[in-house]
Amino acid sequence: MTVTPQEHLDSIRRDGDAFAAAADGTLTEPITACPGWNQADLVYHLGEVHRFWTWIAEERADSPDAYEQPARPDDEDLLAWYRDGVDHLIEVLAAADPATPVWTWSSQQDVAFIQRRMAQETAVHRWDAQRAAGGAQPIAADLAAEGIDEFLDHFLDGPGEDTTGSVHLHAENGEWWLGPAGDHWDIEREHRKGDAALRGSASDLLLGLWRRVDVAALDVVGDEAVAARFLGHSNLE
């Protein structure tokens, strides 16, 4: 699934603004996906993540070592601080060539990684904030399908000792097959029968991978235990 750099920037703007709107007036609400956090904690987290990657892109940094984490504002100043950070992030990423080499924690060492990662991070946390505020909207289908690709490439742990069976993910705009192969997964982006199939919107599948929705929110075909183990396997701390 190809999402363009401009579409990533548009997503950061759209979801970044929706995140702030959801958090406004609900800063004390708990965040279900982040035990012990409330909405204010999430605002600071996302604002700090935005500032970190803005710094990497703006400085063309080849290491994160010189980055200085910002102090947390008081709650009454938190949303204005967050909105300033979103604006600066978009400004910096819009001015940068996606192919510009920079440090990242992945094998993809360029600004394009940051553009995609920030669109994905902002979309999932926008969903968190809206859920805490009482009504979450789905993640845009193309962005969610790209997010599934990103999750499988960068966040999926290798199969554990208790891993048995292959998994087929089926969304309206993409399909993925995963089979355990020693210390890694064989991954194919195709229609192929698995021991368990998880079917749903791209948004729900992505949110399932990030453990925002559980297996009951998806249509499971085949071995439900295989499906549940797969969704619960990766360490997302």
N, C-alpha and C positions, 0 to 999 in steps of 0.2 A: 504494500500500500504506500503510494508516494504522496506525501504532503509537502507542499512547496515551502521555502523559507518565509515567503510573505504570509502564507496560511498559518505557519507557526506563530508569527508575530500577531496576526489577527486573533488567533486563539488565546495568546497571552493577554491581549487587551480585553477580549470578551470575557474570558474566565477570571482574569484578574479583577476586573470591575465587579463581576457578579459575586466573587469571593468577598470583596469589601462590603458590598450591599448586604450580603447575608450576615456578616459579622457585626454590622452596625446595629447596636442595641441588644446584641445577644452574647456579649463577651464572657459572661459567666456560665454559658451553657456548656455541658460536657461534650467531648468529642469521642464518640463511640469507638472509632477505630484506633484511638490513641489513649489507652487507659491512663487516667491521672491528669490528662490535659483538659483545659477548657478552651473556649473559642479564642480568648486572648493569647493563650500559649500558642495556638495554631497560627494566629496572625503574626506573632513574632517569629515563629519558625519559618513560615513562608517568606516573610520579609527579609529575614537573614539569608535564606537560601538565594533569593533573588540578588541580594547585594554581593554575595560571594561570587556568583557566576558573572555578574556585571563586572566585578573587579578583574576576574580572569580574562574576560573578553576585552575590556578596555585597556588593560595593561599588557595585553598579549603575553600573559604570564606563562612561563615554562615550569612553574612550580607553585603550589599554594602556600609556601612557607611564610611569605611576607604579609599574607592577609591578616588583618586585624578585625576580629569579630566586634560588631557594634554593640554598645550598651543597649539594654532593653528600655524603651521609653515607658513613661507612665501610661496607664491604660487610657487616660483621656487624650493622649497624644499618639496613641498606637496606630490608629487607622490613617491619620494624616501621614505619619512616617511610612507606613506600608504603601500608600498610594504614591508617594514621592519615589519610592523604590521601584515600583512597577513602571512608572513613567521613564525613569532613568534606564532601566533594563531594556525597554523597548527601543529607546533612543540609541543606545549603544549597539544592540544587536542589529538594528535597521541600517546602521552606518558601516557595519563590518561585512567583509566578504566572507560567505560561509566557509570557504576553503582556507581561511586564515589559520595557520598552525597555532594552537594553544594547548596548555596542559588540560587534560581531563583524567578522571580515574579509569577510563576505558581504553581500549585499543584504538578508538576513533579520537584522534587528537586534533580537533578543529572546532571552529565556531559553530558549524552546522550541528555538532553534537549538543552544544549548549542551547541552540535554538529549539531543537526537538525536545531535549530534556526539560527545559523550562516550560514549554507548552504542556508536556505531560504532567509534570509536577503540579502546575497551577490548576490543570483540569481536575485531577483527582482530589486535591485539597479544596477546590471550589465545591465539589460534591460533598466533601466532609462538612464544610461550613454550612452549606444549604441544608444538609441533613440535620445538623444541630439546630438550625433555625426553624426547622419544621417541614421542609419540602425540597428534596433534591431533584434536579433535572438531570437527564442522562448526558453523558459525554457524547459529543458529535461523533457520528459513526466512523468517518474516515480517520479522525484523530484517534479514536478508540482502537481501530484495527491496527494502526501504526503502533499504538501503545502495547498491544499484544505482541507484535514483532519485537519491540524493544524489550519487553519483559522477558521473553523467551531467550533473547540474545544476551541480556546483561544481568538479570536478576534471578533467574531460575537456578536453584541449586541442582547439583548432580543427583542422580537417583540415590536414595538411601538403601540400607540393607533390607528394609521392609518393603521396598518398592517392587511391585509386581504389576505387570500389565501395561499396555499401551493406551494412549488417550487421544481422542479425536475432538478438537474444538471446532465448532461450526457456528459462524455468525452470518448475518445477512450479506456481508461484503468480504468474507474471507474464511478460509479453512486451514487448519493446522493439524498435523499428526505428529505425535511424540512417542518414541519407544525407548525404554531403558537399554543402555548399551555400556555396561560396566560403570565407569565413573562419570559418564555423560549421557545426555539424551540425543538420540538421532531425531532430527526435526525436519519435517517436510511440510511445505506449504501447499497442501493438496488434499483432495477428498480421498480418504483411505480409512477403512474400518479399523476401529480400535476396540480394546476390551471394554472401554467405557467411552461414551460420547457425551460431551457437554454442549448443549445447544442453547443459544440465546442471542440477544442483541450483542453487538460488539462492545457496547458500553457495559452490559452486565457481565460479559466474559472478562473484560479487563478489570472491573471492580471485584470479580470473584478471585482473580489472580492476586490482586492487592488486598484480599480478605476484607473488602468492604461489604460484600454480600456473600452469603453462604451458599452451599450447594443446593439448598432448597429453592433458591431463587432461579435456578437454571433447570432446563429440561435434561434429565439424565437418562441415557439409554445404555443398557448393559450393566456392568458391575459397579454398583454404587460405592462400594468400599474402595475400589481403585480410583474413582473420581474424587472421593473425599480425601484420600491420602495425597493425591496429586495437588489439590488446592491447598492443603494444609502443610505441605512439605517445606517450602522455601522459608529461610530465615529472613524476615523483613525488618529486623531491628536495625 
